[in-house]
């Protein structure tokens, strides 16, 4: 909600106490849910690093096994 209020304020179109942010908020959430990953991507090398971490985790002595007593 704060993001919506700030957006209206930055555009110069919001007077304190207006109902517009309350009406716009559900629209914003619907739009965001639909488009939040439109321009999202993993940095170069991240997927390979995650795969390497998974291999370490699953290796003998990795975190997948119980800690020694």
mmCIF file of the N, C-alpha and C atoms, coordinates in Angstrom:
data_MODEL
# 
_entry.id   MODEL 
# 
loop_
_atom_site.group_PDB 
_atom_site.id 
_atom_site.type_symbol 
_atom_site.label_atom_id 
_atom_site.label_alt_id 
_atom_site.label_comp_id 
_atom_site.label_asym_id 
_atom_site.label_entity_id 
_atom_site.label_seq_id 
_atom_site.pdbx_PDB_ins_code 
_atom_site.Cartn_x 
_atom_site.Cartn_y 
_atom_site.Cartn_z 
_atom_site.occupancy 
_atom_site.B_iso_or_equiv 
_atom_site.pdbx_formal_charge 
_atom_site.auth_seq_id 
_atom_site.auth_comp_id 
_atom_site.auth_asym_id 
_atom_site.auth_atom_id 
_atom_site.pdbx_PDB_model_num 
ATOM 1   N N  . UNK A 1 1  ? 0.827  -1.187  0.000   1.00 0.00 ? 1  UNK A N  1 
ATOM 2   C CA . UNK A 1 1  ? 0.000  0.000   0.000   1.00 0.00 ? 1  UNK A CA 1 
ATOM 3   C C  . UNK A 1 1  ? 0.874  1.253   0.000   1.00 0.00 ? 1  UNK A C  1 
ATOM 4   N N  . UNK A 1 2  ? 1.974  1.199   0.777   1.00 0.00 ? 2  UNK A N  1 
ATOM 5   C CA . UNK A 1 2  ? 2.860  2.357   0.838   1.00 0.00 ? 2  UNK A CA 1 
ATOM 6   C C  . UNK A 1 2  ? 3.454  2.652   -0.540  1.00 0.00 ? 2  UNK A C  1 
ATOM 7   N N  . UNK A 1 3  ? 3.807  1.622   -1.295  1.00 0.00 ? 3  UNK A N  1 
ATOM 8   C CA . UNK A 1 3  ? 4.350  1.813   -2.635  1.00 0.00 ? 3  UNK A CA 1 
ATOM 9   C C  . UNK A 1 3  ? 3.344  2.526   -3.534  1.00 0.00 ? 3  UNK A C  1 
ATOM 10  N N  . UNK A 1 4  ? 2.095  2.153   -3.449  1.00 0.00 ? 4  UNK A N  1 
ATOM 11  C CA . UNK A 1 4  ? 1.045  2.794   -4.251  1.00 0.00 ? 4  UNK A CA 1 
ATOM 12  C C  . UNK A 1 4  ? 0.893  4.249   -3.842  1.00 0.00 ? 4  UNK A C  1 
ATOM 13  N N  . UNK A 1 5  ? 0.864  4.512   -2.540  1.00 0.00 ? 5  UNK A N  1 
ATOM 14  C CA . UNK A 1 5  ? 0.749  5.906   -2.070  1.00 0.00 ? 5  UNK A CA 1 
ATOM 15  C C  . UNK A 1 5  ? 1.932  6.750   -2.546  1.00 0.00 ? 5  UNK A C  1 
ATOM 16  N N  . UNK A 1 6  ? 3.130  6.195   -2.465  1.00 0.00 ? 6  UNK A N  1 
ATOM 17  C CA . UNK A 1 6  ? 4.322  6.930   -2.892  1.00 0.00 ? 6  UNK A CA 1 
ATOM 18  C C  . UNK A 1 6  ? 4.303  7.193   -4.387  1.00 0.00 ? 6  UNK A C  1 
ATOM 19  N N  . UNK A 1 7  ? 3.806  6.236   -5.150  1.00 0.00 ? 7  UNK A N  1 
ATOM 20  C CA . UNK A 1 7  ? 3.725  6.425   -6.599  1.00 0.00 ? 7  UNK A CA 1 
ATOM 21  C C  . UNK A 1 7  ? 2.784  7.573   -6.936  1.00 0.00 ? 7  UNK A C  1 
ATOM 22  N N  . UNK A 1 8  ? 1.647  7.623   -6.287  1.00 0.00 ? 8  UNK A N  1 
ATOM 23  C CA . UNK A 1 8  ? 0.718  8.733   -6.526  1.00 0.00 ? 8  UNK A CA 1 
ATOM 24  C C  . UNK A 1 8  ? 1.319  10.054  -6.072  1.00 0.00 ? 8  UNK A C  1 
ATOM 25  N N  . UNK A 1 9  ? 1.976  10.052  -4.931  1.00 0.00 ? 9  UNK A N  1 
ATOM 26  C CA . UNK A 1 9  ? 2.584  11.276  -4.421  1.00 0.00 ? 9  UNK A CA 1 
ATOM 27  C C  . UNK A 1 9  ? 3.680  11.770  -5.360  1.00 0.00 ? 9  UNK A C  1 
ATOM 28  N N  . UNK A 1 10 ? 4.501  10.847  -5.887  1.00 0.00 ? 10 UNK A N  1 
ATOM 29  C CA . UNK A 1 10 ? 5.577  11.227  -6.801  1.00 0.00 ? 10 UNK A CA 1 
ATOM 30  C C  . UNK A 1 10 ? 5.020  11.805  -8.090  1.00 0.00 ? 10 UNK A C  1 
ATOM 31  N N  . UNK A 1 11 ? 3.839  11.338  -8.479  1.00 0.00 ? 11 UNK A N  1 
ATOM 32  C CA . UNK A 1 11 ? 3.205  11.853  -9.695  1.00 0.00 ? 11 UNK A CA 1 
ATOM 33  C C  . UNK A 1 11 ? 2.487  13.170  -9.431  1.00 0.00 ? 11 UNK A C  1 
ATOM 34  N N  . UNK A 1 12 ? 2.462  13.577  -8.175  1.00 0.00 ? 12 UNK A N  1 
ATOM 35  C CA . UNK A 1 12 ? 1.828  14.844  -7.831  1.00 0.00 ? 12 UNK A CA 1 
ATOM 36  C C  . UNK A 1 12 ? 0.317  14.796  -7.828  1.00 0.00 ? 12 UNK A C  1 
ATOM 37  N N  . UNK A 1 13 ? -0.254 13.607  -7.804  1.00 0.00 ? 13 UNK A N  1 
ATOM 38  C CA . UNK A 1 13 ? -1.691 13.520  -7.909  1.00 0.00 ? 13 UNK A CA 1 
ATOM 39  C C  . UNK A 1 13 ? -2.414 13.039  -6.672  1.00 0.00 ? 13 UNK A C  1 
ATOM 40  N N  . UNK A 1 14 ? -1.776 13.069  -5.531  1.00 0.00 ? 14 UNK A N  1 
ATOM 41  C CA . UNK A 1 14 ? -2.422 12.509  -4.350  1.00 0.00 ? 14 UNK A CA 1 
ATOM 42  C C  . UNK A 1 14 ? -2.488 13.543  -3.241  1.00 0.00 ? 14 UNK A C  1 
ATOM 43  N N  . UNK A 1 15 ? -3.681 13.703  -2.725  1.00 0.00 ? 15 UNK A N  1 
ATOM 44  C CA . UNK A 1 15 ? -3.884 14.539  -1.548  1.00 0.00 ? 15 UNK A CA 1 
ATOM 45  C C  . UNK A 1 15 ? -4.155 13.591  -0.392  1.00 0.00 ? 15 UNK A C  1 
ATOM 46  N N  . UNK A 1 16 ? -3.559 13.855  0.752   1.00 0.00 ? 16 UNK A N  1 
ATOM 47  C CA . UNK A 1 16 ? -3.726 12.981  1.913   1.00 0.00 ? 16 UNK A CA 1 
ATOM 48  C C  . UNK A 1 16 ? -5.189 12.699  2.182   1.00 0.00 ? 16 UNK A C  1 
ATOM 49  N N  . UNK A 1 17 ? -5.485 11.443  2.425   1.00 0.00 ? 17 UNK A N  1 
ATOM 50  C CA . UNK A 1 17 ? -6.844 11.052  2.758   1.00 0.00 ? 17 UNK A CA 1 
ATOM 51  C C  . UNK A 1 17 ? -7.688 10.643  1.574   1.00 0.00 ? 17 UNK A C  1 
ATOM 52  N N  . UNK A 1 18 ? -7.165 10.743  0.363   1.00 0.00 ? 18 UNK A N  1 
ATOM 53  C CA . UNK A 1 18 ? -7.950 10.341  -0.809  1.00 0.00 ? 18 UNK A CA 1 
ATOM 54  C C  . UNK A 1 18 ? -8.142 8.830   -0.825  1.00 0.00 ? 18 UNK A C  1 
ATOM 55  N N  . UNK A 1 19 ? -9.220 8.386   -1.446  1.00 0.00 ? 19 UNK A N  1 
ATOM 56  C CA . UNK A 1 19 ? -9.523 6.958   -1.535  1.00 0.00 ? 19 UNK A CA 1 
ATOM 57  C C  . UNK A 1 19 ? -8.846 6.290   -2.729  1.00 0.00 ? 19 UNK A C  1 
ATOM 58  N N  . UNK A 1 20 ? -8.217 7.061   -3.602  1.00 0.00 ? 20 UNK A N  1 
ATOM 59  C CA . UNK A 1 20 ? -7.627 6.508   -4.813  1.00 0.00 ? 20 UNK A CA 1 
ATOM 60  C C  . UNK A 1 20 ? -6.595 5.407   -4.538  1.00 0.00 ? 20 UNK A C  1 
ATOM 61  N N  . UNK A 1 21 ? -5.683 5.576   -3.583  1.00 0.00 ? 21 UNK A N  1 
ATOM 62  C CA . UNK A 1 21 ? -4.743 4.474   -3.329  1.00 0.00 ? 21 UNK A CA 1 
ATOM 63  C C  . UNK A 1 21 ? -5.434 3.185   -2.881  1.00 0.00 ? 21 UNK A C  1 
ATOM 64  N N  . UNK A 1 22 ? -6.474 3.306   -2.118  1.00 0.00 ? 22 UNK A N  1 
ATOM 65  C CA . UNK A 1 22 ? -7.215 2.129   -1.651  1.00 0.00 ? 22 UNK A CA 1 
ATOM 66  C C  . UNK A 1 22 ? -7.868 1.428   -2.837  1.00 0.00 ? 22 UNK A C  1 
ATOM 67  N N  . UNK A 1 23 ? -8.380 2.196   -3.786  1.00 0.00 ? 23 UNK A N  1 
ATOM 68  C CA . UNK A 1 23 ? -9.000 1.611   -4.980  1.00 0.00 ? 23 UNK A CA 1 
ATOM 69  C C  . UNK A 1 23 ? -7.948 1.044   -5.927  1.00 0.00 ? 23 UNK A C  1 
ATOM 70  N N  . UNK A 1 24 ? -6.777 1.671   -5.990  1.00 0.00 ? 24 UNK A N  1 
ATOM 71  C CA . UNK A 1 24 ? -5.727 1.243   -6.915  1.00 0.00 ? 24 UNK A CA 1 
ATOM 72  C C  . UNK A 1 24 ? -4.960 0.024   -6.413  1.00 0.00 ? 24 UNK A C  1 
ATOM 73  N N  . UNK A 1 25 ? -4.921 -0.178  -5.120  1.00 0.00 ? 25 UNK A N  1 
ATOM 74  C CA . UNK A 1 25 ? -4.110 -1.246  -4.536  1.00 0.00 ? 25 UNK A CA 1 
ATOM 75  C C  . UNK A 1 25 ? -4.456 -2.642  -5.075  1.00 0.00 ? 25 UNK A C  1 
ATOM 76  N N  . UNK A 1 26 ? -5.726 -3.051  -5.122  1.00 0.00 ? 26 UNK A N  1 
ATOM 77  C CA . UNK A 1 26 ? -6.033 -4.380  -5.674  1.00 0.00 ? 26 UNK A CA 1 
ATOM 78  C C  . UNK A 1 26 ? -5.607 -4.511  -7.138  1.00 0.00 ? 26 UNK A C  1 
ATOM 79  N N  . UNK A 1 27 ? -5.781 -3.437  -7.913  1.00 0.00 ? 27 UNK A N  1 
ATOM 80  C CA . UNK A 1 27 ? -5.344 -3.468  -9.306  1.00 0.00 ? 27 UNK A CA 1 
ATOM 81  C C  . UNK A 1 27 ? -3.831 -3.663  -9.376  1.00 0.00 ? 27 UNK A C  1 
ATOM 82  N N  . UNK A 1 28 ? -3.094 -2.922  -8.548  1.00 0.00 ? 28 UNK A N  1 
ATOM 83  C CA . UNK A 1 28 ? -1.640 -3.053  -8.501  1.00 0.00 ? 28 UNK A CA 1 
ATOM 84  C C  . UNK A 1 28 ? -1.229 -4.485  -8.178  1.00 0.00 ? 28 UNK A C  1 
ATOM 85  N N  . UNK A 1 29 ? -1.836 -5.096  -7.163  1.00 0.00 ? 29 UNK A N  1 
ATOM 86  C CA . UNK A 1 29 ? -1.483 -6.469  -6.788  1.00 0.00 ? 29 UNK A CA 1 
ATOM 87  C C  . UNK A 1 29 ? -1.754 -7.451  -7.921  1.00 0.00 ? 29 UNK A C  1 
ATOM 88  N N  . UNK A 1 30 ? -2.894 -7.318  -8.576  1.00 0.00 ? 30 UNK A N  1 
ATOM 89  C CA . UNK A 1 30 ? -3.209 -8.199  -9.708  1.00 0.00 ? 30 UNK A CA 1 
ATOM 90  C C  . UNK A 1 30 ? -2.181 -8.039  -10.819 1.00 0.00 ? 30 UNK A C  1 
ATOM 91  N N  . UNK A 1 31 ? -1.857 -6.800  -11.152 1.00 0.00 ? 31 UNK A N  1 
ATOM 92  C CA . UNK A 1 31 ? -0.886 -6.529  -12.213 1.00 0.00 ? 31 UNK A CA 1 
ATOM 93  C C  . UNK A 1 31 ? 0.485  -7.063  -11.822 1.00 0.00 ? 31 UNK A C  1 
ATOM 94  N N  . UNK A 1 32 ? 0.889  -6.815  -10.598 1.00 0.00 ? 32 UNK A N  1 
ATOM 95  C CA . UNK A 1 32 ? 2.199  -7.257  -10.131 1.00 0.00 ? 32 UNK A CA 1 
ATOM 96  C C  . UNK A 1 32 ? 2.310  -8.782  -10.170 1.00 0.00 ? 32 UNK A C  1 
ATOM 97  N N  . UNK A 1 33 ? 1.292  -9.471  -9.701  1.00 0.00 ? 33 UNK A N  1 
ATOM 98  C CA . UNK A 1 33 ? 1.314  -10.939 -9.717  1.00 0.00 ? 33 UNK A CA 1 
ATOM 99  C C  . UNK A 1 33 ? 1.464  -11.479 -11.140 1.00 0.00 ? 33 UNK A C  1 
ATOM 100 N N  . UNK A 1 34 ? 0.853  -10.815 -12.079 1.00 0.00 ? 34 UNK A N  1 
ATOM 101 C CA . UNK A 1 34 ? 0.892  -11.240 -13.480 1.00 0.00 ? 34 UNK A CA 1 
ATOM 102 C C  . UNK A 1 34 ? 2.233  -10.929 -14.147 1.00 0.00 ? 34 UNK A C  1 
ATOM 103 N N  . UNK A 1 35 ? 2.896  -9.854  -13.740 1.00 0.00 ? 35 UNK A N  1 
ATOM 104 C CA . UNK A 1 35 ? 4.066  -9.361  -14.475 1.00 0.00 ? 35 UNK A CA 1 
ATOM 105 C C  . UNK A 1 35 ? 5.369  -9.291  -13.673 1.00 0.00 ? 35 UNK A C  1 
ATOM 106 N N  . UNK A 1 36 ? 5.396  -9.766  -12.435 1.00 0.00 ? 36 UNK A N  1 
ATOM 107 C CA . UNK A 1 36 ? 6.581  -9.583  -11.595 1.00 0.00 ? 36 UNK A CA 1 
ATOM 108 C C  . UNK A 1 36 ? 7.832  -10.252 -12.146 1.00 0.00 ? 36 UNK A C  1 
ATOM 109 N N  . UNK A 1 37 ? 7.691  -11.261 -12.972 1.00 0.00 ? 37 UNK A N  1 
ATOM 110 C CA . UNK A 1 37 ? 8.851  -11.960 -13.513 1.00 0.00 ? 37 UNK A CA 1 
ATOM 111 C C  . UNK A 1 37 ? 9.146  -11.603 -14.971 1.00 0.00 ? 37 UNK A C  1 
ATOM 112 N N  . UNK A 1 38 ? 8.494  -10.592 -15.499 1.00 0.00 ? 38 UNK A N  1 
ATOM 113 C CA . UNK A 1 38 ? 8.680  -10.231 -16.909 1.00 0.00 ? 38 UNK A CA 1 
ATOM 114 C C  . UNK A 1 38 ? 10.139 -9.937  -17.250 1.00 0.00 ? 38 UNK A C  1 
ATOM 115 N N  . UNK A 1 39 ? 10.828 -9.263  -16.391 1.00 0.00 ? 39 UNK A N  1 
ATOM 116 C CA . UNK A 1 39 ? 12.219 -8.874  -16.668 1.00 0.00 ? 39 UNK A CA 1 
ATOM 117 C C  . UNK A 1 39 ? 13.187 -9.439  -15.627 1.00 0.00 ? 39 UNK A C  1 
ATOM 118 N N  . UNK A 1 40 ? 12.791 -10.520 -14.974 1.00 0.00 ? 40 UNK A N  1 
ATOM 119 C CA . UNK A 1 40 ? 13.614 -11.138 -13.945 1.00 0.00 ? 40 UNK A CA 1 
ATOM 120 C C  . UNK A 1 40 ? 14.472 -12.238 -14.573 1.00 0.00 ? 40 UNK A C  1 
ATOM 121 N N  . UNK A 1 41 ? 15.733 -12.262 -14.211 1.00 0.00 ? 41 UNK A N  1 
ATOM 122 C CA . UNK A 1 41 ? 16.631 -13.297 -14.698 1.00 0.00 ? 41 UNK A CA 1 
ATOM 123 C C  . UNK A 1 41 ? 17.721 -13.527 -13.652 1.00 0.00 ? 41 UNK A C  1 
ATOM 124 N N  . UNK A 1 42 ? 18.328 -14.690 -13.723 1.00 0.00 ? 42 UNK A N  1 
ATOM 125 C CA . UNK A 1 42 ? 19.439 -15.002 -12.821 1.00 0.00 ? 42 UNK A CA 1 
ATOM 126 C C  . UNK A 1 42 ? 20.718 -14.422 -13.413 1.00 0.00 ? 42 UNK A C  1 
ATOM 127 N N  . UNK A 1 43 ? 21.567 -13.897 -12.543 1.00 0.00 ? 43 UNK A N  1 
ATOM 128 C CA . UNK A 1 43 ? 22.864 -13.400 -13.003 1.00 0.00 ? 43 UNK A CA 1 
ATOM 129 C C  . UNK A 1 43 ? 23.666 -14.539 -13.613 1.00 0.00 ? 43 UNK A C  1 
ATOM 130 N N  . UNK A 1 44 ? 24.559 -14.195 -14.526 1.00 0.00 ? 44 UNK A N  1 
ATOM 131 C CA . UNK A 1 44 ? 25.401 -15.182 -15.184 1.00 0.00 ? 44 UNK A CA 1 
ATOM 132 C C  . UNK A 1 44 ? 26.170 -15.989 -14.135 1.00 0.00 ? 44 UNK A C  1 
ATOM 133 N N  . UNK A 1 45 ? 26.101 -17.306 -14.271 1.00 0.00 ? 45 UNK A N  1 
ATOM 134 C CA . UNK A 1 45 ? 26.823 -18.187 -13.373 1.00 0.00 ? 45 UNK A CA 1 
ATOM 135 C C  . UNK A 1 45 ? 26.050 -18.629 -12.143 1.00 0.00 ? 45 UNK A C  1 
ATOM 136 N N  . UNK A 1 46 ? 24.923 -18.008 -11.862 1.00 0.00 ? 46 UNK A N  1 
ATOM 137 C CA . UNK A 1 46 ? 24.174 -18.345 -10.650 1.00 0.00 ? 46 UNK A CA 1 
ATOM 138 C C  . UNK A 1 46 ? 23.609 -19.762 -10.711 1.00 0.00 ? 46 UNK A C  1 
ATOM 139 N N  . UNK A 1 47 ? 23.052 -20.142 -11.840 1.00 0.00 ? 47 UNK A N  1 
ATOM 140 C CA . UNK A 1 47 ? 22.460 -21.478 -11.931 1.00 0.00 ? 47 UNK A CA 1 
ATOM 141 C C  . UNK A 1 47 ? 23.525 -22.556 -11.772 1.00 0.00 ? 47 UNK A C  1 
ATOM 142 N N  . UNK A 1 48 ? 24.707 -22.332 -12.349 1.00 0.00 ? 48 UNK A N  1 
ATOM 143 C CA . UNK A 1 48 ? 25.796 -23.286 -12.198 1.00 0.00 ? 48 UNK A CA 1 
ATOM 144 C C  . UNK A 1 48 ? 26.282 -23.337 -10.747 1.00 0.00 ? 48 UNK A C  1 
ATOM 145 N N  . UNK A 1 49 ? 26.348 -22.205 -10.090 1.00 0.00 ? 49 UNK A N  1 
ATOM 146 C CA . UNK A 1 49 ? 26.759 -22.161 -8.686  1.00 0.00 ? 49 UNK A CA 1 
ATOM 147 C C  . UNK A 1 49 ? 25.759 -22.906 -7.805  1.00 0.00 ? 49 UNK A C  1 
ATOM 148 N N  . UNK A 1 50 ? 24.495 -22.736 -8.069  1.00 0.00 ? 50 UNK A N  1 
ATOM 149 C CA . UNK A 1 50 ? 23.479 -23.453 -7.293  1.00 0.00 ? 50 UNK A CA 1 
ATOM 150 C C  . UNK A 1 50 ? 23.578 -24.965 -7.505  1.00 0.00 ? 50 UNK A C  1 
ATOM 151 N N  . UNK A 1 51 ? 23.838 -25.368 -8.740  1.00 0.00 ? 51 UNK A N  1 
ATOM 152 C CA . UNK A 1 51 ? 23.997 -26.799 -9.027  1.00 0.00 ? 51 UNK A CA 1 
ATOM 153 C C  . UNK A 1 51 ? 25.204 -27.354 -8.277  1.00 0.00 ? 51 UNK A C  1 
ATOM 154 N N  . UNK A 1 52 ? 26.303 -26.596 -8.238  1.00 0.00 ? 52 UNK A N  1 
ATOM 155 C CA . UNK A 1 52 ? 27.501 -27.042 -7.516  1.00 0.00 ? 52 UNK A CA 1 
ATOM 156 C C  . UNK A 1 52 ? 27.225 -27.144 -6.020  1.00 0.00 ? 52 UNK A C  1 
ATOM 157 N N  . UNK A 1 53 ? 26.500 -26.193 -5.468  1.00 0.00 ? 53 UNK A N  1 
ATOM 158 C CA . UNK A 1 53 ? 26.144 -26.253 -4.051  1.00 0.00 ? 53 UNK A CA 1 
ATOM 159 C C  . UNK A 1 53 ? 25.261 -27.457 -3.751  1.00 0.00 ? 53 UNK A C  1 
ATOM 160 N N  . UNK A 1 54 ? 24.352 -27.768 -4.659  1.00 0.00 ? 54 UNK A N  1 
ATOM 161 C CA . UNK A 1 54 ? 23.484 -28.939 -4.478  1.00 0.00 ? 54 UNK A CA 1 
ATOM 162 C C  . UNK A 1 54 ? 24.325 -30.209 -4.452  1.00 0.00 ? 54 UNK A C  1 
ATOM 163 N N  . UNK A 1 55 ? 25.313 -30.289 -5.358  1.00 0.00 ? 55 UNK A N  1 
ATOM 164 C CA . UNK A 1 55 ? 26.195 -31.468 -5.381  1.00 0.00 ? 55 UNK A CA 1 
ATOM 165 C C  . UNK A 1 55 ? 26.950 -31.592 -4.065  1.00 0.00 ? 55 UNK A C  1 
ATOM 166 N N  . UNK A 1 56 ? 27.474 -30.489 -3.550  1.00 0.00 ? 56 UNK A N  1 
ATOM 167 C CA . UNK A 1 56 ? 28.175 -30.525 -2.263  1.00 0.00 ? 56 UNK A CA 1 
ATOM 168 C C  . UNK A 1 56 ? 27.253 -30.951 -1.135  1.00 0.00 ? 56 UNK A C  1 
ATOM 169 N N  . UNK A 1 57 ? 26.051 -30.435 -1.166  1.00 0.00 ? 57 UNK A N  1 
ATOM 170 C CA . UNK A 1 57 ? 25.063 -30.762 -0.128  1.00 0.00 ? 57 UNK A CA 1 
ATOM 171 C C  . UNK A 1 57 ? 24.730 -32.250 -0.133  1.00 0.00 ? 57 UNK A C  1 
ATOM 172 N N  . UNK A 1 58 ? 24.617 -32.813 -1.326  1.00 0.00 ? 58 UNK A N  1 
ATOM 173 C CA . UNK A 1 58 ? 24.201 -34.211 -1.450  1.00 0.00 ? 58 UNK A CA 1 
ATOM 174 C C  . UNK A 1 58 ? 25.375 -35.194 -1.372  1.00 0.00 ? 58 UNK A C  1 
ATOM 175 N N  . UNK A 1 59 ? 26.603 -34.706 -1.391  1.00 0.00 ? 59 UNK A N  1 
ATOM 176 C CA . UNK A 1 59 ? 27.780 -35.573 -1.366  1.00 0.00 ? 59 UNK A CA 1 
ATOM 177 C C  . UNK A 1 59 ? 27.933 -36.228 0.010   1.00 0.00 ? 59 UNK A C  1 
ATOM 178 N N  . UNK A 1 60 ? 28.636 -37.365 0.065   1.00 0.00 ? 60 UNK A N  1 
ATOM 179 C CA . UNK A 1 60 ? 28.914 -37.984 1.375   1.00 0.00 ? 60 UNK A CA 1 
ATOM 180 C C  . UNK A 1 60 ? 29.606 -36.973 2.287   1.00 0.00 ? 60 UNK A C  1 
ATOM 181 N N  . UNK A 1 61 ? 29.091 -36.857 3.495   1.00 0.00 ? 61 UNK A N  1 
ATOM 182 C CA . UNK A 1 61 ? 29.632 -35.873 4.439   1.00 0.00 ? 61 UNK A CA 1 
ATOM 183 C C  . UNK A 1 61 ? 29.006 -34.499 4.268   1.00 0.00 ? 61 UNK A C  1 
ATOM 184 N N  . UNK A 1 62 ? 28.131 -34.353 3.277   1.00 0.00 ? 62 UNK A N  1 
ATOM 185 C CA . UNK A 1 62 ? 27.441 -33.075 3.065   1.00 0.00 ? 62 UNK A CA 1 
ATOM 186 C C  . UNK A 1 62 ? 26.359 -32.876 4.102   1.00 0.00 ? 62 UNK A C  1 
ATOM 187 N N  . UNK A 1 63 ? 25.665 -31.771 4.035   1.00 0.00 ? 63 UNK A N  1 
ATOM 188 C CA . UNK A 1 63 ? 24.639 -31.422 5.032   1.00 0.00 ? 63 UNK A CA 1 
ATOM 189 C C  . UNK A 1 63 ? 23.435 -32.357 4.987   1.00 0.00 ? 63 UNK A C  1 
ATOM 190 N N  . UNK A 1 64 ? 23.292 -33.143 3.921   1.00 0.00 ? 64 UNK A N  1 
ATOM 191 C CA . UNK A 1 64 ? 22.139 -34.040 3.852   1.00 0.00 ? 64 UNK A CA 1 
ATOM 192 C C  . UNK A 1 64 ? 22.253 -35.183 4.865   1.00 0.00 ? 64 UNK A C  1 
ATOM 193 N N  . UNK A 1 65 ? 23.488 -35.443 5.331   1.00 0.00 ? 65 UNK A N  1 
ATOM 194 C CA . UNK A 1 65 ? 23.687 -36.502 6.314   1.00 0.00 ? 65 UNK A CA 1 
ATOM 195 C C  . UNK A 1 65 ? 23.639 -35.900 7.717   1.00 0.00 ? 65 UNK A C  1 
ATOM 196 N N  . UNK A 1 66 ? 23.280 -36.719 8.709   1.00 0.00 ? 66 UNK A N  1 
ATOM 197 C CA . UNK A 1 66 ? 23.223 -36.202 10.094  1.00 0.00 ? 66 UNK A CA 1 
ATOM 198 C C  . UNK A 1 66 ? 24.609 -35.767 10.572  1.00 0.00 ? 66 UNK A C  1 
ATOM 199 N N  . UNK A 1 67 ? 24.610 -34.805 11.469  1.00 0.00 ? 67 UNK A N  1 
ATOM 200 C CA . UNK A 1 67 ? 25.857 -34.349 12.086  1.00 0.00 ? 67 UNK A CA 1 
ATOM 201 C C  . UNK A 1 67 ? 26.419 -35.455 12.957  1.00 0.00 ? 67 UNK A C  1 
ATOM 202 N N  . UNK A 1 68 ? 27.760 -35.625 12.977  1.00 0.00 ? 68 UNK A N  1 
ATOM 203 C CA . UNK A 1 68 ? 28.355 -36.644 13.877  1.00 0.00 ? 68 UNK A CA 1 
ATOM 204 C C  . UNK A 1 68 ? 28.118 -36.265 15.332  1.00 0.00 ? 68 UNK A C  1 
ATOM 205 N N  . UNK A 1 69 ? 27.992 -37.267 16.174  1.00 0.00 ? 69 UNK A N  1 
ATOM 206 C CA . UNK A 1 69 ? 27.755 -37.013 17.602  1.00 0.00 ? 69 UNK A CA 1 
ATOM 207 C C  . UNK A 1 69 ? 29.035 -36.740 18.335  1.00 0.00 ? 69 UNK A C  1 
# 
